[in-house]
Amino acid sequence: MPHSSTKPALQQVWPTAEPALTDISPEHMALAALRHEIDDLDDELLTLFERRLAIAARVGQAKDAPAGPHVKLRPDREQAVLARMLTKAGPDNREAVESLWRQIVGWGLARQGRIKVQVWSPIEPTRAFDGARLRFGAAADMRAVRDPEAALAWAAEGHGVAVLAVNADSAWWIGLRRDWSMLSVFDGFGGATPTALAVGRIDPAALPTGRRVLVDAGGDAGDGGGIRRRGLATHHGWSLSLTDAFLPVGGDEGCVGAIG
């Protein structure tokens, strides 16, 4: 029987078509090391992500989670956590961090049941849809709809969230004051002056800190009641506006929600 060496055989790590190990350039060696480091980081990220998903599945049972008729979103909590993450992130990475974090949160929420989102935006549908997708993540069940009033009624029944364009063709936002007082605006898309608003049955205590959204009758979006307003839309004497004043939802000022 042939004598076997006590040393383990060298494991071949390069394909046979590649040059011999002694012919590998320093650049290729450095690239292989970097790829190995990325593989290790991917393993760590996967472990942490799956651990986060498992914890997220239990969050719905926590005592501070929205209860009763409210949807499970907590915009105040999301706002605080995202702000903390962006503060820690490098300036060049903040956009990527926000996008990634939204996806992570969206999949965590999906463990408690996928968020359903109806989007109405007849003029710039792609812009509103993309903003909603970034906000709620790929895990959200999103679809475009043709009737903003039907989307409001659907959201009022607690089925999910409506993302509706601020569009002169429909003053749907008046209904937040007259017909859909159980709904609250909790986010806006389109920049500093939002062109679409997210509406749902949000626990008022879970609204984000930021500009309050007002719907009031009796004129333009000026300083009529001593509150500085920035107008978004007007219709037949009703105005949709924003204010930096901290106002309670449902008060005399016509506050119907907040945008972080």
C-alpha positions in Angstrom: 0.0 0.0 0.0 1.5 3.4 -1.0 2.8 5.5 1.8 0.3 8.4 2.6 1.7 11.8 3.7 0.7 13.0 7.2 0.2 16.5 5.8 -3.3 17.3 4.5 -3.6 17.8 0.8 -3.7 21.4 -0.5 -7.3 22.4 -1.3 -7.6 23.8 -4.7 -9.2 27.2 -4.5 -8.6 28.5 -8.0 -10.3 27.0 -11.1 -8.0 24.8 -13.3 -8.4 27.3 -16.1 -6.8 30.0 -14.0 -3.1 30.6 -13.9 -1.0 28.7 -11.3 -1.1 30.2 -7.8 2.4 31.6 -8.2 1.2 33.5 -11.3 -1.7 35.3 -9.5 -1.1 39.1 -9.5 -1.2 41.1 -6.3 -4.3 42.9 -7.7 -6.1 39.5 -8.1 -5.0 38.5 -4.6 -6.3 41.8 -3.1 -9.6 41.4 -5.0 -10.1 37.9 -3.7 -9.4 39.0 -0.1 -11.9 41.9 -0.5 -14.6 39.5 -1.8 -13.9 37.1 1.0 -14.4 40.0 3.5 -17.7 41.0 1.8 -18.9 37.4 2.1 -18.1 37.4 5.8 -20.0 40.7 6.2 -23.0 39.3 4.2 -23.1 36.4 6.6 -23.2 38.8 9.6 -25.8 41.0 8.0 -28.0 38.0 7.2 -27.8 36.8 10.8 -28.7 40.3 12.2 -31.5 40.8 9.7 -33.1 37.5 10.5 -32.8 38.3 14.2 -34.5 41.6 13.6 -37.3 40.0 11.7 -37.9 37.6 14.6 -38.1 40.4 17.1 -40.3 42.5 14.7 -42.8 39.6 14.7 -43.2 40.1 18.4 -43.5 43.9 18.4 -47.3 43.7 17.6 -47.8 42.1 21.0 -45.9 44.8 22.8 -47.9 47.1 25.0 -46.9 50.3 23.1 -48.1 49.0 19.8 -51.2 50.7 18.3 -54.4 48.9 19.3 -58.0 48.8 18.3 -58.9 50.3 15.0 -55.5 51.8 14.2 -53.1 50.4 11.6 -49.9 49.0 13.0 -47.7 51.9 11.8 -46.0 54.1 14.3 -44.6 57.1 12.4 -43.2 58.7 15.5 -41.1 55.7 16.3 -39.9 55.3 12.7 -39.0 59.0 12.6 -37.0 58.8 15.8 -35.1 55.7 14.8 -34.4 56.9 11.2 -33.1 60.3 12.6 -30.7 58.4 14.9 -29.5 56.2 12.1 -28.9 59.2 9.7 -27.0 61.1 12.4 -24.6 58.1 12.7 -24.3 57.6 9.0 -21.6 59.3 6.9 -22.9 62.2 4.8 -22.3 60.3 1.6 -24.2 57.3 2.8 -27.4 58.9 4.2 -29.5 58.4 1.1 -28.5 54.7 0.9 -29.0 54.2 4.6 -32.5 55.7 4.5 -33.5 53.5 1.5 -32.1 50.4 3.1 -33.6 51.1 6.5 -37.1 51.6 5.0 -36.8 48.2 3.3 -35.7 46.6 6.6 -38.6 48.1 8.5 -41.1 47.2 5.8 -40.2 43.6 5.9 -40.3 43.7 9.7 -43.9 45.1 9.5 -44.8 42.4 7.0 -44.2 39.8 9.8 -47.3 41.3 11.4 -49.2 41.3 8.1 -48.3 43.2 4.9 -49.2 46.9 4.8 -51.7 47.5 2.0 -51.4 50.8 0.1 -53.7 52.4 -2.4 -52.2 55.2 -4.5 -54.3 57.8 -6.4 -52.3 60.3 -8.6 -53.8 60.9 -12.0 -51.3 63.5 -13.2 -47.9 62.2 -11.9 -48.6 58.6 -11.0 -45.0 57.4 -11.2 -43.8 60.1 -8.8 -46.4 59.3 -6.2 -46.0 55.6 -6.6 -42.2 55.8 -6.3 -42.5 58.0 -3.2 -44.9 55.5 -1.6 -42.7 52.6 -2.5 -39.7 54.2 -0.9 -41.7 55.0 2.2 -43.3 51.6 2.8 -40.8 49.3 1.2 -41.0 46.5 -1.3 -42.9 44.4 1.2 -46.0 46.6 1.0 -48.9 45.5 -1.2 -49.4 48.6 -3.4 -51.8 49.3 -6.2 -53.0 52.3 -8.1 -56.6 53.3 -7.8 -58.9 55.7 -9.8 -61.2 57.0 -7.1 -59.7 59.0 -4.1 -63.0 58.9 -2.2 -63.2 55.1 -2.4 -59.6 54.9 -1.2 -60.5 57.1 1.8 -63.4 54.9 2.6 -61.2 51.8 2.3 -58.6 53.4 4.6 -61.3 54.5 7.1 -62.3 50.8 7.4 -58.8 50.1 8.6 -57.7 48.0 5.5 -54.6 50.0 4.9 -53.1 53.3 3.9 -54.2 55.7 1.1 -51.6 57.8 -0.7 -53.4 60.6 -2.5 -52.2 63.4 -4.7 -52.8 67.0 -3.8 -54.6 67.7 -7.0 -57.0 70.5 -8.0 -59.2 67.9 -9.8 -60.3 66.5 -6.5 -60.4 68.2 -3.1 -60.6 64.9 -1.4 -58.8 66.4 1.6 -61.9 68.3 2.6 -63.4 65.0 3.6 -60.7 64.6 6.4 -62.6 67.3 8.2 -66.1 66.5 7.3 -66.5 62.8 6.6 -63.3 60.9 7.6 -62.3 62.4 11.0 -61.0 58.9 12.0 -58.2 59.3 9.4 -55.0 61.2 9.9 -52.3 62.5 7.5 -49.0 61.1 8.6 -46.5 61.6 5.7 -46.0 63.6 2.6 -44.2 63.0 -0.7 -42.7 65.3 -3.3 -40.3 67.5 -1.4 -40.6 70.4 1.0 -44.0 71.2 -0.5 -45.7 67.8 -0.7 -47.6 66.8 -3.9 -49.1 63.7 -2.2 -50.2 62.8 1.3 -50.4 59.5 3.2 -53.6 59.0 5.1 -54.6 56.2 7.5 -56.1 55.2 10.8 -53.1 56.2 12.8 -53.1 56.4 16.5 -52.9 60.2 17.1 -50.2 59.6 19.8 -48.1 58.0 17.1 -48.0 60.9 14.7 -44.6 62.2 13.7 -43.1 65.4 15.1 -43.2 68.1 12.4 -45.5 70.3 10.4 -49.2 70.0 11.2 -51.6 69.6 8.3 -54.7 71.8 8.4 -58.0 71.7 6.6 -60.1 74.7 7.4 -62.9 76.8 5.9 -63.2 80.5 5.3 -60.5 81.7 3.0 -57.0 81.3 1.9 -54.0 79.8 3.8 -52.9 83.0 5.4 -52.5 84.0 9.0 -56.2 84.2 9.7 -56.2 82.7 13.1 -52.8 83.9 14.2 -51.3 80.6 13.0 -48.7 80.9 10.2 -49.8 78.7 7.4 -48.3 77.6 4.1 -51.0 76.8 1.5 -51.1 73.6 -0.5 -54.5 73.8 -2.2 -57.8 75.6 -2.0 -61.3 74.7 -3.1 -64.6 76.6 -2.7 -63.5 78.4 0.4 -61.7 75.4 2.0 -57.9 75.4 2.3 -55.3 72.7 2.8 -52.2 74.0 4.5 -49.2 73.3 6.7 -48.1 75.0 9.9 -45.1 74.7 12.2 -47.4 75.3 15.2 -47.9 72.2 17.4 -51.7 71.5 17.3 -53.8 68.6 18.5 -55.6 66.5 15.8 -59.3 67.3 15.6 -59.1 70.6 17.3 -60.9 73.8 16.3 -57.9 74.8 14.1 -58.7 71.9 11.7 -55.6 69.9 12.3 -55.9 66.5 10.5 -52.4 65.1 10.9 -48.7 65.8 10.7 -45.8 65.4 8.3 -42.3 64.7 9.7 
